Every structure is written in C-alpha cells, then in structure tokens.
Amino acid sequence: MACGECYSLIMDIKRIIDDIDYQILDILQEKARIPNAEVSRQVGMAPSAVLERIRKLEDRAIIEGYEVRLNPQPFNQGLMAFVQVTVQSTCHADLETALSTVTGVQDVHQVAGTDGYLLKLRVADNAELGRVLADEICPLDGVQQTQTSIVLNTIKETRKIDLNRLSS
C-alpha cells in the first residue's frame, strides 16, 4: 500500500469513527467478552446505542471478529518459529494457498526484500518443526530455500491496534 493510499484510508476511518467508537474499540480490544451494559457504563451511553454502534463497526469490517487466546502448551504447540521462505518470482497464488495449509502455520506474510514469505508456526518441538520443513514446505513448487528462527522467549505478542495513533 502506497503512502497516499495509507493516508487516504486513515482519513476514511477518521470520518466514520468518532471518539465514542474509539472508546468502545479500546474496551473491546482489552476484553472482548465484556458485557454490553459495562461498555455502556464506561462510555456513558444507553446499552441499545452502544450495541448499535458495535453492529455498525462490525458491518463496516472495522471489527473483523472476536477470538479466544489459548495457551499453546496444553495443546502440544509450545515451540514457535518464524520461517523465511524464498521463492521463485514466477509463482505465488498456488504457493500462498499451499503455505496457508502447512501444519502449524498461524500467519503467512508476503514480504519485501527477497521474494518470499514469512511464516509464523506453532509446533510441538524441534522434531516436528524439522518434519514440517522437510515434508511440507521445502517440497512445494516454487520454494527455493528456507531460513528458520526459533523463538526462545516472547516479550510481547498482541493483535491489538494502537488506536491512539489514529484518534488524535
């Protein structure tokens, strides 16, 4: 996305979201399961008005959904790794679909620099990671090479959007 497009998108969002919407979004990002009555109390509006605002934010895809964050350890997915996949420049669509279905893949990002993708995986251990690389990623048509980084410790991990950057 070009800088001009980014600015235009921010200005569009500013036109359709007011300060109360920002407050609601902040509250929901912190605790998505908060009762509507509590959101209403915090923003000083009637519950029906808050519910209507939330529905409009959902309809306009400002709110894309609600998720539960699970601890990966009990599900035998305690090892997180990032895999840089370098690809031939001629293939993308089929490869993107294939990478999205690899065991343990949580995120697939097309990245600048080298032609390729950055994958975030969660697997059980080094043995499973090795198997996924050897049996599922490297054999894919168009994959030239991979470079893997295993996460030793996660300092910060969030999907929250910093609304303070947009609301001023």
Phi, psi and omega in degrees: 000129180286159181303317179298320178294320179298313179300316180299318179297316178298317180294322176298317180296317180299327180288333185255354180237125178257183184299323180292320175301317178300318178298316179299314180297319176301314180298313182293326177294327180285320183208094186295336182267011181298137179297145180304323180298324179288321175299315179302316180298317184292328181262354177073039179229164176292145179305321180295323179292320178294316179300319178297318178297316179298316179299320178294321177296323176291315181299325180272006179063025170287316170264117183269340181164184181229136183230155171258133177269121181257147172286121184290339184302310181296346181256016177057042178227046186280345180265122176252139178218152173248131181240119173274120181251117176267133186234162170291142187288353185269347184236134178217302190304308180295321180294320178300318178297316181295316179297326181293338183258003179294142179308128174083353182288126177256324182224143173231120181238129170280130186240154177275169182103254173279147176294115180171197187225153172245123181252142170250124181239150168234122180224177184289312188196184181299323180296315179294321177300314178300318179295316180298316179297310185288321187262336186244323184266305185301324179287350183295138177300128178101345179281122178268314179200166175229153172225125188247136173240124178268133181282125177272323183203133178265118180276315179213134176215120182208157171247006181293142175265133178285096183287339179296332180290334183261332190280350181267000000 
